[in-house]
Amino acid sequence: MSESRLRWACVRASQALALGIAVVGFTLSGAAQASCADTGPFRPTSGSGLDGARLSDAVYRPGTDSGRLLSVFDEQGEEGHGIVGTWKFEWRAKANPSAPNDNPGIPDGALLDFGTIQWHDDGTEITISGGRTPAVGDVCMGSWRYVGHSTYKLTHLAMGYGPPPGPVLGYQGLAVLEMTVTVDPGSRSYHGSFALTQYASKFDPTVPNSEFDTSTVEFTLTGTVKAARLAP
């Protein structure tokens, strides 16, 4: 085969392979991922060509407006972004009959904490507690993920301190909070439940990672959470 014919055969083969992959992807997934200008699916910005266009994720839904491409934000709606923002929250105690050692001496419905919380679109979270003085640590952080329709799970670490003489000598151990919340219709509020486990401090500056020791549970707290979005 001549060099020119060989080159042409390679081009045709690569085109056929690319087309086959695209067809199989649309057939098997039912919702193929793509990228498009964020002004709308395959809609160029004003001016000539695609100058100035930015790319964003899109999803194809057959049968939706003649099978058009939707932006991921339009497709997922509150599932993808409903939790992102700043919220005012309350945590209240909730009796758990299956775990009688939860909430030791705390009555049902008692306010455990309140404050502000930010859920970020990169899957991180930060809470500022209004129920703790800054002198003993009132800022905590965590990571979250989407787990179902309008529902999110958060793992949150809190590092508690006692009174002076200082943060190292006063460190009282790690608390791990697991929270599951559901954003309500309209994305202006959410509700859910949490379980907090406080671990006994075995902090020793000479022992690596002893500040995050989780070998001994000191107590657990369980309860409900409600939050309202802080609108701009």
Rosetta blueprint (number, residue, H / E / L):
1 M L
2 S L
3 E H
4 S H
5 R H
6 L H
7 R H
8 W H
9 A H
10 C H
11 V H
12 R H
13 A H
14 S H
15 Q H
16 A H
17 L H
18 A H
19 L H
20 G H
21 I H
22 A H
23 V H
24 V H
25 G H
26 F H
27 T H
28 L H
29 S H
30 G L
31 A L
32 A L
33 Q E
34 A E
35 S E
36 C E
37 A E
38 D L
39 T L
40 G L
41 P L
42 F L
43 R L
44 P L
45 T L
46 S L
47 G L
48 S L
49 G L
50 L L
51 D L
52 G L
53 A L
54 R L
55 L E
56 S E
57 D E
58 A E
59 V E
60 Y E
61 R L
62 P L
63 G L
64 T L
65 D L
66 S L
67 G L
68 R L
69 L E
70 L E
71 S E
72 V H
73 F H
74 D H
75 E H
76 Q H
77 G L
78 E H
79 E H
80 G H
81 H H
82 G L
83 I L
84 V L
85 G E
86 T E
87 W E
88 K E
89 F E
90 E E
91 W E
92 R E
93 A E
94 K L
95 A L
96 N L
97 P L
98 S L
99 A L
100 P L
101 N L
102 D E
103 N L
104 P L
105 G L
106 I L
107 P L
108 D L
109 G L
110 A L
111 L E
112 L E
113 D E
114 F E
115 G E
116 T E
117 I E
118 Q E
119 W E
120 H L
121 D L
122 D L
123 G L
124 T E
125 E E
126 I E
127 T E
128 I E
129 S E
130 G L
131 G L
132 R L
133 T L
134 P H
135 A H
136 V H
137 G L
138 D L
139 V E
140 C E
141 M E
142 G E
143 S E
144 W E
145 R E
146 Y E
147 V E
148 G E
149 H L
150 S L
151 T E
152 Y E
153 K E
154 L E
155 T E
156 H E
157 L E
158 A E
159 M E
160 G E
161 Y E
162 G L
163 P L
164 P L
165 P L
166 G L
167 P L
168 V L
169 L L
170 G L
171 Y E
172 Q E
173 G E
174 L E
175 A E
176 V E
177 L E
178 E E
179 M E
180 T E
181 V E
182 T E
183 V E
184 D L
185 P L
186 G L
187 S L
188 R L
189 S E
190 Y E
191 H E
192 G E
193 S E
194 F E
195 A E
196 L E
197 T E
198 Q E
199 Y E
200 A L
201 S L
202 K L
203 F L
204 D L
205 P L
206 T L
207 V L
208 P L
209 N L
210 S H
211 E H
212 F H
213 D L
214 T L
215 S L
216 T L
217 V E
218 E E
219 F E
220 T E
221 L E
222 T E
223 G E
224 T E
225 V E
226 K E
227 A E
228 A E
229 R E
230 L L
231 A L
232 P L
